Amino acid sequence: MAQVITGVFPGAKQTKDKKDDAKAPSYILHISIAFSDPLIWRRIQVPGEFTLAQLHDVIQKAMGWSNGYVHQFLVGKICYEPALKTPALRASKRFDENFYKLHLLEEDMRFIFTYLYSAGEGWEHQLHLEEIVPAERELKHPLLLSGERACPPETVSDIHEYQTLLKNFETPGHKQQNQLLQLAGRPDFDPAAFDIEAAKRRLKEGRVASVP
């Protein structure tokens, strides 16, 4: 798990209203779970007007997570997190993900772009900016374009434990061969399968607020 840089760095560009009619581009992002082998990944297209908080929702639905744990983004050298309701702690969180739009973070997205889910032990996602799509046809809603392999069960602590479970699962006669199915809570869980249509329905049914 990569170490999170928690210091405060200058240069974060906060969400602001445009003073002209210029439209933000959209972004095609490749999201992969770090250290997964075979690689677990998704490719999405998101509006540049989306905040990091909205991107968090898209990643959760595209991957298949339940949004039951803490998360944070590392973009450039700055950590962005949801603000806590406790006033004393809220003041210390200088970079609230609700206030930072993707198109204002474009330069930093090219440098470092990481999403941590259930930080500490947990799942590190590498986000790669594959393409900047011009805004001639403005994107209002996120799109799931492609992906491979099932989302790991959240009852597994991290990718390293998951890789061990996969090895046992694929070894005939191993005494812990069925442990992965037990942790998934599904006897039909297939780590090699990705149901893209089900993931698209999650995005549509629990749709992230569109760009106004």
C-alpha positions in Angstrom: 0.0 0.0 0.0 1.5 3.3 -1.0 2.1 5.8 1.8 -0.3 8.7 1.8 1.1 12.2 1.9 -0.9 14.0 4.5 0.9 17.3 4.6 -0.7 20.5 3.2 0.7 21.6 -0.1 -0.1 24.7 -2.0 -1.6 24.7 -5.4 -5.0 22.9 -5.0 -7.5 24.6 -7.3 -10.9 24.9 -5.7 -14.2 24.6 -7.5 -15.4 27.9 -8.9 -18.0 29.0 -11.3 -17.0 29.8 -14.9 -17.2 33.4 -15.9 -17.6 32.6 -19.5 -19.4 29.9 -21.6 -16.4 27.7 -22.0 -17.3 24.0 -21.4 -15.0 21.6 -19.5 -13.8 18.6 -21.4 -14.5 15.1 -20.2 -11.9 12.5 -19.2 -11.4 8.9 -20.0 -9.8 7.2 -16.9 -8.3 3.8 -16.6 -8.8 2.5 -13.0 -6.9 -0.5 -11.7 -6.4 -2.1 -8.4 -2.7 -1.8 -7.6 -0.8 -5.0 -7.4 -3.6 -7.1 -8.8 -2.5 -10.0 -11.0 -4.4 -10.6 -13.3 -5.2 -6.9 -13.4 -8.6 -5.8 -12.1 -9.6 -2.7 -14.0 -12.3 -0.4 -15.3 -12.4 2.3 -17.9 -14.8 5.2 -17.4 -15.5 8.6 -19.0 -16.5 11.3 -16.6 -17.4 15.0 -17.1 -14.7 17.5 -16.2 -17.3 19.4 -14.1 -17.5 16.5 -11.7 -16.0 16.9 -8.3 -13.8 14.3 -6.7 -16.7 13.4 -4.5 -18.8 12.6 -7.6 -15.8 10.6 -9.0 -15.8 8.6 -5.8 -19.4 7.6 -6.3 -18.6 6.6 -9.9 -15.6 4.5 -8.9 -17.7 2.7 -6.3 -20.4 1.8 -8.7 -18.1 0.9 -11.6 -15.9 -1.4 -9.4 -18.7 -2.9 -7.4 -17.8 -1.7 -4.0 -20.5 -0.9 -1.4 -19.2 2.5 -0.2 -19.0 1.1 3.3 -15.5 2.3 4.2 -13.4 5.4 4.3 -11.7 6.7 1.2 -9.4 9.4 0.0 -7.7 10.7 -3.2 -4.1 11.6 -3.8 -3.9 14.0 -6.7 -0.5 15.5 -7.3 0.9 15.8 -3.8 -2.4 16.7 -2.1 -4.8 14.4 -0.3 -8.5 15.1 -0.7 -11.1 13.6 1.6 -14.7 14.0 2.6 -15.1 16.5 5.3 -16.1 15.2 8.7 -19.0 16.6 10.6 -17.1 17.1 13.8 -16.1 20.8 13.8 -12.7 20.3 15.3 -11.7 17.7 12.8 -13.4 19.4 9.9 -11.1 22.5 10.3 -8.0 20.3 9.9 -9.2 18.8 6.6 -8.1 21.6 4.2 -9.0 19.7 1.0 -12.6 18.7 1.0 -13.3 16.5 -2.1 -16.7 18.1 -2.5 -15.0 21.4 -3.6 -12.6 20.3 -6.3 -13.6 19.7 -9.9 -11.7 17.4 -12.2 -11.0 20.0 -14.9 -9.2 22.2 -12.3 -7.0 19.2 -11.3 -6.1 18.2 -14.8 -2.4 18.9 -14.5 -2.1 17.1 -11.2 -4.1 14.1 -12.5 -1.3 13.5 -15.0 1.3 13.4 -12.2 -0.1 11.3 -9.4 -3.7 10.1 -9.3 -4.6 7.5 -6.7 -7.8 6.5 -5.0 -7.6 4.6 -1.6 -10.6 2.7 -0.3 -10.6 1.6 3.3 -7.3 3.4 3.8 -4.6 1.7 5.9 -5.2 -1.9 5.0 -7.4 -1.7 2.0 -7.5 -1.2 -1.7 -5.3 1.2 -3.7 -6.5 2.1 -7.1 -4.3 3.7 -9.7 -6.1 6.2 -12.0 -4.5 6.9 -15.4 -5.7 9.8 -17.5 -5.9 8.1 -20.9 -7.7 10.7 -22.9 -9.0 14.3 -22.7 -12.2 14.5 -24.8 -13.0 18.0 -26.1 -16.2 19.5 -25.0 -17.9 20.0 -28.3 -20.4 17.4 -27.1 -20.6 18.0 -23.4 -20.9 14.9 -21.3 -23.6 15.1 -18.7 -23.4 11.7 -17.1 -20.5 9.3 -16.4 -20.0 6.3 -18.7 -18.6 2.9 -18.0 -16.7 1.9 -21.1 -15.0 -1.5 -20.3 -13.4 -3.5 -17.6 -12.1 -6.9 -16.6 -12.5 -9.2 -13.6 -14.8 -9.2 -10.6 -14.6 -6.7 -7.7 -13.0 -8.5 -4.7 -15.2 -9.1 -1.7 -14.9 -6.2 0.8 -14.5 -8.7 3.6 -11.0 -9.3 2.3 -8.6 -6.9 3.9 -6.4 -6.0 0.9 -5.0 -7.2 -2.5 -2.3 -9.3 -0.9 -4.8 -11.4 1.0 -7.0 -11.6 -2.1 -4.1 -12.9 -4.2 -3.5 -15.6 -1.6 -7.2 -16.5 -1.7 -7.2 -16.7 -5.5 -4.2 -19.0 -5.5 -5.9 -21.3 -3.0 -9.2 -21.1 -5.0 -7.4 -22.2 -8.2 -5.6 -25.1 -6.5 -7.7 -28.3 -6.7 -8.0 -30.0 -3.4 -6.5 -27.1 -1.3 -7.9 -27.2 2.2 -8.9 -23.5 1.9 -10.2 -23.7 -1.7 -13.7 -22.5 -0.8 -12.6 -19.7 1.6 -12.9 -17.1 -1.1 -16.5 -18.1 -1.8 -17.3 -18.0 1.9 -15.9 -14.5 2.2 -17.7 -13.3 -0.9 -21.0 -14.7 0.6 -21.8 -16.1 -2.9 -21.3 -19.7 -4.0 -21.4 -18.5 -7.6 -18.6 -15.8 -7.2 -16.3 -15.9 -10.2 -13.1 -13.8 -9.8 -12.6 -13.8 -13.6 -16.0 -12.5 -14.5 -17.0 -8.8 -14.9 -20.7 -8.2 -15.5 -20.5 -4.8 -17.3 -24.2 -4.6 -17.9 -24.9 -4.9 -14.1 -22.2 -2.2 -13.5 -23.9 0.1 -16.0 -27.2 -0.4 -14.3 -25.7 0.5 -11.0 -24.4 3.8 -12.5 -27.8 4.4 -14.1 -30.1 3.5 -11.1 -28.0 5.1 -8.5 -27.0 7.9 -10.8 -24.5 10.4 -9.6 -25.9 13.9 -9.9 -25.5 15.2 -13.4 -23.6 18.3 -14.5 -26.0 21.2 -14.2 
